Amino acid sequence: MHTVPRSEIVDYQTWTDQRDNRLEAVLAIKRTRRVHVGPHLTFLFENRDTIRWQVQEMMRVERIVRERDIQHELNTYNELLGDQGDLGCTLLIEIDDPADRDVKLTAWLDMPQHLYVELADGSRVSAIFDERQVGDRRVSSVQYLRFPVQGRAPVAVGCSLPAHTQHHVLTEEQHAALTQDLTA
């Protein structure tokens, strides 16, 4: 999957003018790439369209206009896509109650090392995670992951953490979306 080039990014005012016309399309793209694994884990597999949207939204919200700041956002979000043949993903650990969230995020400190995608042959590919998002005491509720699947679309996503073992088989639509992203 190729990264989003600077030439595809417009200034925040132009984006604001175009945003409403593009919203439904990006929501549809995200819908097929959003995978719920158990009650607390949501994997959002990223592609060029979702990354472009994120960069444009950051520029709009933060009113970013300096070229170096735009490039910083682009570099940061493009990093999520990983290398050719990888799947990039944002993981949201969703726990509404703040007290429960603190307890679980502390107990799940090792969770990033237990996240995987499963391929059609039954093999599992572990996540590569950003170690800056895991503290000494607890894991962050938002994780940026890459799965080095070497161009092979997964058929399932899961977590093997003993305290939170979960496994979700992808729908045909989800599998097709990830296959499309890997062949784009």
C-alpha angles and dihedrals in degrees: 000000000000122000125247110268123221089245090070094057120090129196116276095253093053088047091050089053092050099036101092091051091054100041099088092048094053091045089055091049091050093045093063092044097048112100122185113207109188122322098307111033125080118177115198108193109212130218136171092281095052092044092049089050092051093050092047091047092050090050091049097046096041093036090231114186107150113102095226090052092049090050090049091055091046093049092046096051095038087058087068091066092062125196128330107293094023128114116223120207143180112216118204117197100204117200115150101196109077094211093048090045092055092049094048097043088052093047091045096053091128095046097110090062090055100052119107148159120224121222128214092263091058095253119134127225114205122222122256105217137190104257090203087074095059116075131195092263109028145005122252116252089233118057130182110214139180125199113202094212094156092231096311116126115228124238096203143018127211155155123233097189103136093229092049111026109172135161130185126188110217120241118242088254092053092047091049092050093052091045089053091050092051093050097043 
